Amino acid sequence: MDCAQLANSAASALVALCCIIFAVVYHVHAPWRSTSVGRHLMLFTLAIGGLSAYTVLITVWPDGVAATVLRFTRTVLLLVIAALVVQRTRMVLTAQHKAALVDIRTDRQDPPH
């Protein structure tokens, strides 16, 4: 393994570890299942962590059945990340639309005397 692969694996392992720590802390300290934003944060973090873990594992097992399973898993993770980015875009647009409605309602009210 050359220096670039070692650095890539180390950084990916760090990201995976940070994602696991976040998921555990968020699971223990927040009711993440109760809101769409909470579920999104948890799933996005776990997907990024899984993709980082893939990088480490494929470096260890670059060939064989394990590599085939890892590559399939990577494809699934990328599709999950794409879906989560679409969900994130929808959440932003929905939040902006709600904020615009609140601004319109506030503008229509009479100023205090």
Contacts in CASP RR format, 6 or more apart in sequence:
PFRMAT RR
TARGET T0000
AUTHOR 0000-0000-0000
METHOD contacts of the structure
MODEL  1
MDCAQLANSAASALVALCCIIFAVVYHVHAPWRSTSVGRHLMLFTLAIGG
LSAYTVLITVWPDGVAATVLRFTRTVLLLVIAALVVQRTRMVLTAQHKAA
LVDIRTDRQDPPH
1 9 0 8 1.000
1 59 0 8 1.000
5 59 0 8 1.000
8 55 0 8 1.000
8 59 0 8 1.000
9 55 0 8 1.000
9 56 0 8 1.000
9 59 0 8 1.000
12 52 0 8 1.000
12 53 0 8 1.000
12 55 0 8 1.000
12 56 0 8 1.000
13 52 0 8 1.000
13 53 0 8 1.000
13 56 0 8 1.000
15 48 0 8 1.000
15 49 0 8 1.000
15 52 0 8 1.000
16 49 0 8 1.000
16 50 0 8 1.000
16 52 0 8 1.000
16 53 0 8 1.000
16 56 0 8 1.000
19 45 0 8 1.000
19 46 0 8 1.000
19 48 0 8 1.000
19 49 0 8 1.000
19 50 0 8 1.000
19 52 0 8 1.000
20 49 0 8 1.000
22 45 0 8 1.000
23 42 0 8 1.000
23 45 0 8 1.000
23 46 0 8 1.000
26 32 0 8 1.000
26 38 0 8 1.000
26 41 0 8 1.000
26 42 0 8 1.000
26 45 0 8 1.000
27 42 0 8 1.000
30 38 0 8 1.000
32 38 0 8 1.000
32 39 0 8 1.000
32 41 0 8 1.000
32 42 0 8 1.000
33 39 0 8 1.000
36 87 0 8 1.000
36 91 0 8 1.000
37 91 0 8 1.000
40 84 0 8 1.000
40 87 0 8 1.000
40 88 0 8 1.000
40 91 0 8 1.000
43 80 0 8 1.000
43 84 0 8 1.000
44 81 0 8 1.000
44 84 0 8 1.000
44 88 0 8 1.000
47 77 0 8 1.000
47 80 0 8 1.000
47 81 0 8 1.000
47 84 0 8 1.000
48 81 0 8 1.000
50 77 0 8 1.000
51 74 0 8 1.000
51 77 0 8 1.000
51 78 0 8 1.000
51 81 0 8 1.000
54 70 0 8 1.000
54 73 0 8 1.000
54 74 0 8 1.000
54 77 0 8 1.000
57 66 0 8 1.000
57 70 0 8 1.000
58 67 0 8 1.000
58 70 0 8 1.000
58 71 0 8 1.000
58 74 0 8 1.000
61 67 0 8 1.000
61 70 0 8 1.000
END
